[in-house]
Amino acid sequence: MPIDRRTFLLLLGASPIARAATIEAPMRRTIPGTREKLPVIGLGTSRTFDVGEGADDRAQLTEVMAMLLRTSGAVLDTAPSYGRAEAVSGDLLRAAGGRGTVFLATKISAAAGAGAEAQWRRSRDDLHTATVDLLQVHNLVDWQNNLRWLRQLKEQGAIRYLGITHYREDAHDQLARIVRAEKVDFVQVNYSIAERNAERELLPLCQDRGVAVLINRPFQDGRLFAAVKNKPLPAWAGEIDCTSWGQLFLKFVVSHPAVTAAIPATSKPANMADNLGAALGRMPDDRERARIATALA
């Protein structure tokens, strides 16, 4: 009989073995055109990492970061526009000695030129690193000029990959046009069981063009959980090794063949453990994905 999310999270908090199981041998996807593989579940920091400097402010985040670092190569995604999140991410990484363990991604959200260059300097200072793995043009801000500059940074070895991002469905057509016209390594986009527009054109296009895809807002900022409040987890969820609604939602996302990794944001260790569990076990096939898609009905 399936257990609900609350019971599962209580078990995780009580059992070191259960917690460890959520981070053992996660599914990985290859970055197109390389041999580098990323775990399909990473961590976003928007809102959740925008906290103060006190130990109490950061206590739960320290544990969240420690759990991420147990999965080598997992994506840690942040941005200078996320308040203090970028600086907090950098501080926690430095305290844990974890820079070499994560795939570190940040963004540029200033106009190209002096503004973007100053932002990039601050990002490196806040992250306590001279280089990042992925630098993205955030929400397509001055994307043409910024992409040209990012290519220069890549040639200089300051970044390993470059990309573009957005979080709204009305930007998908523009993202698709850029993928057709420009060489980018990554696209970061919103996609979930309730926001499936990316399936129509953008995800197949990225797969065809060899562009890696990061998924933001896989829970629609928590609205998916509100939609299933007091609704029991379907009995068939166990057939794809899901023990919570969160894992069901995430497995729907990362089972799409174009998706490289999802980056749900959280500040709660129990939710982080649950999210990491979505990288384990059997992934849904097309029939099971269709079944998940109807679960909110």
Secondary structure, 3 states (H helix, E strand, C coil): CCCCHHHHHHHHHHCHHHHHHCCCCCCEEECCCCCCEEECECEECCCCCCCCCCHHHHHHHHHHHHHHHCCCCCEEECCCCCCCHHHHHHHHHHHHCCCCCCEEEEEECCCCCHHHHHHHHHHHHHHCCCCEEEEEEHHHCCHHHHHHHHHHHHHHCCEEEEEEECCCHHHHHHHHHHHHHCCCCEEEEECECCECHHHCCHHHHHHHHCCEEEEECCCCCCHHHHHCCCCCCCHHHHHHCCCCHHHHHHHHHHCCCCCCEECCECCCHHHHHHHHHCCCCCCCCHHHHHHHHCCCC
